[in-house]
Amino acid sequence: MDADDFPTPDVEVDSIEPETLKDRIDDGESITLLDTRMESEYEEWRIDGETVESINVPYFEFLEDEIADDVLAQVPDDREVTVLCAKGGSSEYVAAELAQRGYEVNHLEDGMNGWARIYDAVEVEDYDGAGTLLQYQRPSSGCLGYLVYDDDEAAIVDPLRAFTDRYLADAEELGVDLEYAIDTHVHADHISGVRALDDEGVEGVIPEPAVDRGVTYADELTTAADGDTFEVGDATVETVYTPGHTTGMTSYLIDDSLLATGDGLFIESVARPDLEEGDDGAPDAARMLYESLQERVLTLPDDTLIGGAHFSDAAEPAADGTYTAPIGQLVEEMDALTMDEDEFVELILSDMPPRPANYEDIIATNLGQNPVDDDEAFTLELGPNNCAASQESLAGD
């Protein structure tokens, strides 16, 4: 039986919406999850949290008329259990089988696909530039984006294609015109929304140095060179070339208050340098990254906020709930930012995490070389981002 083709359960099973589950996790409730996906999928990507107990028992273990006692023994019978799968089919079936046996269960609506559609907008309270700055957060993959708006204008940095309609709706609700959609680089973990927004009348912007990677649509968009600026009401978005993660990696300084660093620097780590040129080119890219950090990023005032394009489970949010931190704080907390060049290169090359799922296809799609529809794009980017170097050895004591 295919995991997406299950009979209608004989008993009614309550479902829980992904947003409700996230709210309960954020509130610190104790949550028990029974994840019925295959072990390989579970190990690659799952819902975690300090108060979350996650158990993996693949759905096929529940297909027998008499479910084995050792399988049932893995499911707690003294508290509520939320069953989940990839899309919601097998989890509803498994939850019904458990409910018939007296377990207190519900199932996650739309499964991990539903979890991947959660997208929160949180105001960056420490931003002190003109207008207002929001950080978009996608908890399923740790993707972050930034919407700055002032007067009747707005710009978004690192938009996701899956949420094109959301950006337009948010702009309409805020009473602003979305003027610019800006990418920091050719992403390897998600499908960019810049071209989709450009098709909707927003001016799409990509870094000029990224074009040489093989971007097929550069003539249709605006290209941003180092030092170029974009006006959003009274706020200014300045282009700051910061290669290393990729040769085209570009940051954007939003009204001298927050540097949107893309995948160059995160609040818990620095970029991995191997996704463009592979292992052979990683050492040179790491040296390029070191130079960018030391000469373009860490030379900014200590109170300048850093906001990357991702966060990981190791990241601690600020008091306002955003994954941002002042440069001065990061220098104090992250040993990698105070090392000499050789130490830095050796460190970030020493323990590289697995590369993002489907990263080659995602890069080709973002270059315009691999056309995909919206459903294919959404499926391609499911899973963890893995665009940072390993966090375990980067932070200070």
C-alpha positions as a printed NumPy array, in Angstrom:
array([[  0.   ,   0.   ,   0.   ],
       [  1.317,   3.419,  -0.944],
       [  1.722,   5.905,   1.908],
       [ -0.609,   8.321,   0.103],
       [ -3.362,   5.791,  -0.595],
       [ -5.084,   4.743,   2.608],
       [ -8.711,   3.778,   3.21 ],
       [-11.005,   6.074,   5.129],
       [-10.681,   5.218,   8.83 ],
       [-13.575,   3.396,  10.493],
       [-13.433,   5.8  ,  13.435],
       [-13.381,   9.572,  13.401],
       [-10.004,  10.999,  14.316],
       [ -9.425,  14.594,  15.337],
       [ -6.884,  16.563,  13.341],
       [ -4.678,  19.399,  14.479],
       [ -3.635,  22.222,  12.173],
       [  0.108,  22.848,  11.766],
       [ -0.231,  26.407,  13.075],
       [ -1.963,  25.161,  16.217],
       [  0.763,  22.584,  16.823],
       [  3.443,  25.247,  16.413],
       [  1.647,  27.57 ,  18.856],
       [  1.548,  24.767,  21.429],
       [  5.252,  24.077,  20.957],
       [  6.071,  27.792,  21.195],
       [  4.044,  27.997,  24.41 ],
       [  6.225,  25.294,  25.942],
       [  3.596,  22.557,  26.102],
       [  4.805,  18.974,  26.308],
       [  4.12 ,  17.429,  22.913],
       [  4.453,  13.779,  21.893],
       [  4.755,  13.115,  18.167],
       [  4.51 ,   9.765,  16.398],
       [  6.177,  10.232,  13.01 ],
       [  5.147,   7.451,  10.603],
       [  7.469,   8.334,   7.732],
       [ 10.352,   6.11 ,   6.702],
       [ 13.388,   6.238,   8.972],
       [ 15.544,   7.921,   6.308],
       [ 13.035,  10.755,   5.911],
       [ 12.691,  11.101,   9.655],
       [ 16.446,  11.271,  10.24 ],
       [ 16.845,  13.938,   7.585],
       [ 14.034,  16.237,   8.689],
       [ 11.55 ,  16.276,  11.554],
       [  9.753,  18.493,  14.046],
       [ 11.872,  19.145,  17.118],
       [ 11.698,  21.32 ,  20.208],
       [ 12.755,  21.423,  23.838],
       [  9.361,  20.108,  24.95 ],
       [  8.824,  17.77 ,  21.994],
       [  9.207,  13.989,  22.273],
       [  9.428,  12.538,  18.79 ],
       [  9.022,   8.822,  18.068],
       [  9.553,   7.236,  14.667],
       [  7.568,   4.099,  13.775],
       [  7.026,   3.719,   9.997],
       [  3.404,   3.436,   8.891],
       [  3.768,  -0.083,   7.458],
       [  4.211,  -1.408,  11.006],
       [  0.516,  -0.613,  11.551],
       [ -0.847,  -2.325,   8.436],
       [ -1.241,  -5.794,   9.924],
       [ -4.642,  -6.925,  11.24 ],
       [ -2.906,  -7.631,  14.521],
       [ -0.361,  -4.915,  15.19 ],
       [  2.652,  -6.381,  16.969],
       [  2.875,  -5.758,  20.698],
       [  6.408,  -4.386,  20.381],
       [  5.12 ,  -1.777,  17.906],
       [  2.281,  -0.671,  20.177],
       [  4.674,  -0.582,  23.117],
       [  6.544,   2.281,  21.423],
       [  3.429,   4.5  ,  21.532],
       [  2.732,   6.155,  24.917],
       [ -0.716,   5.317,  26.283],
       [ -0.705,   7.792,  29.175],
       [ -0.97 ,  11.046,  27.194],
       [ -2.126,  12.548,  23.911],
       [ -0.097,  11.6  ,  20.852],
       [ -0.066,  13.522,  17.572],
       [  0.539,  11.248,  14.584],
       [  2.127,  12.742,  11.494],
       [  3.423,  11.699,   8.098],
       [  4.388,  13.422,   4.851],
       [  0.962,  14.55 ,   3.615],
       [ -1.606,  13.394,   6.194],
       [ -2.797,  10.128,   4.64 ],
       [ -0.935,   7.466,   6.572],
       [ -1.051,   9.453,   9.814],
       [ -4.861,   9.563,   9.782],
       [ -4.962,   5.807,   9.176],
       [ -2.452,   5.052,  11.942],
       [ -4.212,   7.401,  14.362],
       [ -7.5  ,   5.578,  13.703],
       [ -5.888,   2.205,  14.325],
       [ -4.534,   3.497,  17.627],
       [ -7.816,   5.159,  18.588],
       [ -9.599,   1.844,  18.126],
       [ -7.194,   0.397,  20.674],
       [ -7.889,   3.077,  23.25 ],
       [ -5.024,   5.479,  22.615],
       [ -5.594,   9.24 ,  22.922],
       [ -4.528,  10.471,  19.491],
       [ -4.988,  13.063,  16.789],
       [ -3.137,  13.583,  13.519],
       [ -1.346,  16.526,  11.918],
       [ -3.379,  17.967,   9.069],
       [ -1.459,  17.765,   5.769],
       [  1.547,  16.286,   7.584],
       [  5.014,  17.706,   7.018],
       [  3.763,  19.42 ,   3.859],
       [  1.408,  21.418,   6.069],
       [  4.242,  22.127,   8.495],
       [  6.274,  23.493,   5.558],
       [  3.515,  26.002,   4.767],
       [  3.835,  27.782,   8.128],
       [  5.303,  31.246,   7.585],
       [  5.411,  33.772,  10.403],
       [  6.096,  37.502,  10.173],
       [  7.747,  38.947,  13.289],
       [  8.686,  42.593,  13.774],
       [ 12.375,  43.315,  14.402],
       [ 11.955,  45.565,  17.422],
       [ 15.614,  46.587,  17.661],
       [ 15.615,  47.901,  14.101],
       [ 16.077,  51.667,  14.347],
       [ 16.019,  52.68 ,  10.702],
       [ 13.202,  54.431,   8.883],
       [  9.903,  52.594,   8.731],
       [  9.313,  49.067,  10.015],
       [ 11.212,  45.83 ,   9.455],
       [  9.621,  42.366,   9.566],
       [ 11.431,  39.038,   9.577],
       [  9.637,  36.196,   7.808],
       [ 10.307,  32.813,   9.433],
       [  9.699,  29.353,   7.99 ],
       [ 10.236,  26.932,  10.887],
       [ 10.203,  23.787,   8.746],
       [ 13.422,  24.728,   6.939],
       [ 14.728,  27.669,   8.938],
       [ 14.365,  30.055,   5.985],
       [ 14.298,  33.775,   6.808],
       [ 13.331,  36.82 ,   4.74 ],
       [ 12.975,  40.544,   5.441],
       [ 10.255,  43.052,   4.574],
       [ 11.054,  46.722,   5.142],
       [  8.311,  49.25 ,   4.608],
       [  8.   ,  52.999,   5.032],
       [  5.377,  55.484,   3.897],
       [  3.656,  53.617,   1.064],
       [  6.598,  51.549,  -0.204],
       [  8.123,  48.204,   0.686],
       [ 10.933,  45.846,  -0.325],
       [ 11.507,  42.196,   0.468],
       [ 14.873,  40.447,   0.713],
       [ 15.158,  36.712,  -0.012],
       [ 11.517,  35.926,  -0.82 ],
       [ 10.373,  32.332,  -1.322],
       [  8.396,  31.352,  -4.409],
       [  5.974,  29.296,  -2.302],
       [  4.799,  32.447,  -0.522],
       [  4.469,  34.862,  -3.448],
       [  0.779,  35.442,  -2.776],
       [  1.474,  35.963,   0.921],
       [  3.879,  38.85 ,   0.278],
       [  1.426,  40.571,  -2.01 ],
       [ -1.416,  40.086,   0.456],
       [  0.687,  41.384,   3.349],
       [  1.676,  44.464,   1.372],
       [ -1.953,  45.132,   0.535],
       [ -2.958,  44.729,   4.185],
       [ -0.201,  47.128,   5.257],
       [ -1.307,  49.646,   2.638],
       [  2.044,  49.686,   0.825],
       [  3.277,  48.955,  -2.676],
       [  5.849,  46.186,  -2.866],
       [  8.481,  47.913,  -4.985],
       [ 11.448,  45.53 ,  -4.852],
       [ 12.047,  41.78 ,  -4.49 ],
       [ 15.755,  41.248,  -3.81 ],
       [ 17.869,  38.091,  -3.711],
       [ 21.159,  37.833,  -1.837],
       [ 22.491,  35.014,  -4.027],
       [ 21.601,  31.911,  -6.023],
       [ 20.042,  29.82 ,  -3.264],
       [ 20.725,  26.096,  -2.886],
       [ 17.99 ,  25.125,  -0.43 ],
       [ 14.786,  26.806,  -1.626],
       [ 13.22 ,  28.209,  -4.776],
       [ 13.55 ,  31.977,  -4.993],
       [ 10.431,  34.097,  -5.277],
       [ 12.099,  37.016,  -7.068],
       [ 11.011,  36.045, -10.578],
       [  7.474,  35.165,  -9.464],
       [  7.123,  38.567,  -7.816],
       [  8.647,  40.29 , -10.854],
       [  5.923,  38.642, -12.939],
       [  3.42 ,  40.34 , -10.602],
       [  4.838,  43.79 , -11.269],
       [  7.426,  43.96 ,  -8.478],
       [ 10.934,  44.977,  -9.562],
       [ 13.084,  41.87 ,  -9.231],
       [ 16.704,  42.406,  -8.169],
       [ 19.591,  39.911,  -8.247],
       [ 23.28 ,  40.475,  -7.455],
       [ 25.321,  41.429, -10.491],
       [ 28.175,  39.06 ,  -9.494],
       [ 25.754,  36.129,  -9.461],
       [ 24.934,  36.444, -13.166],
       [ 28.146,  34.706, -14.252],
       [ 26.995,  31.468, -12.61 ],
       [ 24.654,  30.985, -15.559],
       [ 21.553,  33.001, -14.685],
       [ 19.348,  32.78 , -17.776],
       [ 16.961,  35.634, -16.97 ],
       [ 19.351,  38.417, -15.912],
       [ 18.235,  40.697, -18.755],
       [ 14.68 ,  40.614, -17.422],
       [ 15.598,  41.837, -13.91 ],
       [ 17.607,  44.583, -12.241],
       [ 21.145,  43.636, -11.252],
       [ 22.672,  45.12 ,  -8.096],
       [ 26.384,  45.952,  -7.886],
       [ 28.361,  46.736,  -4.745],
       [ 27.31 ,  50.136,  -3.414],
       [ 24.017,  50.341,  -5.314],
       [ 21.085,  51.62 ,  -3.258],
       [ 17.318,  51.178,  -3.368],
       [ 14.99 ,  53.704,  -1.753],
       [ 11.971,  52.478,   0.19 ],
       [ 10.174,  55.52 ,   1.507],
       [ 12.815,  57.188,   3.674],
       [ 14.691,  53.896,   4.178],
       [ 17.698,  52.959,   2.071],
       [ 18.733,  49.433,   1.13 ],
       [ 22.455,  49.384,   0.271],
       [ 24.167,  46.597,  -1.659],
       [ 27.254,  45.144,   0.086],
       [ 29.205,  42.525,  -1.873],
       [ 30.203,  39.7  ,   0.508],
       [ 31.399,  36.665,  -1.501],
       [ 32.371,  33.381,   0.134],
       [ 29.335,  31.164,   0.459],
       [ 29.041,  31.746,  -3.296],
       [ 30.97 ,  34.   ,  -5.661],
       [ 27.864,  36.149,  -6.04 ],
       [ 26.914,  36.306,  -2.347],
       [ 25.653,  39.82 ,  -1.575],
       [ 24.35 ,  41.363,   1.639],
       [ 21.962,  44.297,   1.952],
       [ 22.301,  46.973,   4.634],
       [ 18.801,  48.131,   5.499],
       [ 18.938,  51.791,   6.548],
       [ 22.246,  51.331,   8.422],
       [ 20.472,  49.218,  11.051],
       [ 20.314,  45.588,   9.881],
       [ 22.572,  43.735,   7.477],
       [ 20.646,  41.012,   5.662],
       [ 23.577,  38.655,   5.145],
       [ 21.901,  35.911,   3.148],
       [ 23.983,  32.787,   3.749],
       [ 27.204,  34.609,   4.631],
       [ 26.788,  34.952,   8.384],
       [ 24.108,  33.58 ,  10.681],
       [ 23.544,  34.334,  14.348],
       [ 24.882,  30.889,  15.291],
       [ 27.32 ,  30.083,  12.489],
       [ 29.017,  31.144,   9.286],
       [ 28.419,  29.997,   5.729],
       [ 29.579,  26.72 ,   4.29 ],
       [ 31.863,  27.35 ,   1.283],
       [ 31.402,  24.21 ,  -0.832],
       [ 28.019,  24.429,  -2.549],
       [ 29.167,  26.281,  -5.673],
       [ 32.6  ,  24.816,  -6.469],
       [ 32.437,  21.584,  -4.43 ],
       [ 35.133,  20.248,  -2.152],
       [ 37.971,  21.286,  -4.468],
       [ 36.924,  24.922,  -4.508],
       [ 35.924,  25.122,  -0.841],
       [ 39.306,  26.284,   0.554],
       [ 39.49 ,  29.29 ,  -1.782],
       [ 35.842,  30.114,  -1.074],
       [ 36.506,  29.895,   2.664],
       [ 39.326,  32.434,   2.331],
       [ 37.033,  34.681,   0.323],
       [ 34.412,  34.355,   3.08 ],
       [ 36.971,  35.247,   5.753],
       [ 37.901,  38.403,   3.86 ],
       [ 34.261,  39.394,   3.394],
       [ 33.487,  38.925,   7.068],
       [ 36.551,  40.777,   8.293],
       [ 36.523,  43.641,   5.778],
       [ 32.849,  44.137,   4.879],
       [ 30.769,  42.873,   7.799],
       [ 32.702,  43.149,  11.063],
       [ 33.819,  46.685,  10.205],
       [ 30.236,  47.889,  10.658],
       [ 29.244,  49.377,  14.042],
       [ 28.852,  46.813,  16.831],
       [ 25.159,  47.605,  17.232],
       [ 24.379,  46.774,  13.592],
       [ 21.993,  43.845,  13.564],
       [ 22.826,  40.707,  11.615],
       [ 19.956,  38.852,  10.008],
       [ 20.803,  35.784,   7.943],
       [ 18.661,  33.922,   5.442],
       [ 18.437,  30.89 ,   7.757],
       [ 18.412,  29.731,  11.336],
       [ 19.069,  26.291,  12.793],
       [ 18.036,  24.468,  15.948],
       [ 21.198,  25.859,  17.545],
       [ 20.033,  29.468,  17.096],
       [ 18.631,  31.345,  20.095],
       [ 16.061,  33.968,  19.102],
       [ 16.32 ,  37.517,  20.422],
       [ 13.867,  38.871,  22.97 ],
       [ 11.548,  39.992,  20.165],
       [ 11.389,  36.474,  18.727],
       [ 13.515,  37.25 ,  15.674],
       [ 16.698,  35.478,  14.685],
       [ 18.818,  38.632,  14.758],
       [ 21.767,  39.74 ,  16.87 ],
       [ 24.154,  42.73 ,  17.016],
       [ 27.571,  42.295,  15.444],
       [ 29.287,  43.004,  18.762],
       [ 27.426,  40.14 ,  20.425],
       [ 28.319,  37.701,  17.646],
       [ 32.006,  38.612,  17.882],
       [ 31.902,  37.855,  21.608],
       [ 30.07 ,  34.553,  21.16 ],
       [ 31.549,  33.085,  17.97 ],
       [ 35.212,  32.081,  18.001],
       [ 35.259,  31.847,  14.209],
       [ 34.932,  35.624,  13.955],
       [ 38.131,  36.333,  15.901],
       [ 40.458,  33.692,  14.384],
       [ 43.202,  34.357,  11.901],
       [ 42.568,  33.295,   8.325],
       [ 44.299,  29.905,   8.385],
       [ 42.522,  28.865,  11.606],
       [ 39.198,  29.998,  10.174],
       [ 39.611,  28.042,   6.961],
       [ 40.738,  24.906,   8.749],
       [ 37.823,  25.129,  11.173],
       [ 34.966,  25.53 ,   8.731],
       [ 36.323,  22.841,   6.412],
       [ 36.811,  20.351,   9.222],
       [ 33.234,  19.262,   9.824],
       [ 30.965,  20.047,   6.896],
       [ 27.327,  18.957,   7.326],
       [ 25.427,  17.05 ,   4.609],
       [ 24.549,  19.148,   1.6  ],
       [ 20.946,  20.345,   1.285],
       [ 18.481,  17.906,  -0.243],
       [ 18.086,  18.35 ,  -4.024],
       [ 20.538,  21.258,  -3.921],
       [ 21.778,  20.751,  -7.49 ],
       [ 18.226,  20.778,  -8.88 ],
       [ 17.334,  23.782,  -6.725],
       [ 20.371,  25.733,  -7.929],
       [ 19.527,  24.874, -11.548],
       [ 15.959,  26.026, -10.965],
       [ 17.092,  29.31 ,  -9.432],
       [ 19.455,  29.842, -12.355],
       [ 16.499,  29.439, -14.719],
       [ 17.934,  26.26 , -16.253],
       [ 15.4  ,  23.849, -14.741],
       [ 11.803,  25.026, -15.188],
       [  9.414,  23.539, -12.612],
       [  5.805,  24.219, -11.699],
       [  4.73 ,  25.388,  -8.262],
       [  4.064,  21.9  ,  -6.91 ],
       [  7.432,  20.62 ,  -8.102],
       [  9.162,  23.671,  -6.639],
       [  7.514,  23.135,  -3.259],
       [  8.501,  19.465,  -3.203],
       [ 12.104,  20.184,  -4.209],
       [ 12.742,  22.415,  -1.204],
       [ 11.201,  20.226,   1.499],
       [ 13.727,  19.371,   4.195],
       [ 16.508,  21.072,   6.164],
       [ 18.591,  23.916,   4.696],
       [ 22.148,  22.883,   5.741],
       [ 23.65 ,  26.058,   4.244],
       [ 25.799,  26.795,   7.305],
       [ 29.049,  25.257,   8.436],
       [ 28.738,  22.934,  11.419],
       [ 27.804,  24.935,  14.536],
       [ 29.463,  22.598,  17.027],
       [ 32.976,  24.   ,  16.749],
       [ 32.254,  27.604,  15.76 ],
       [ 30.902,  29.099,  18.967],
       [ 32.892,  30.127,  22.013],
       [ 32.681,  28.491,  25.427]])
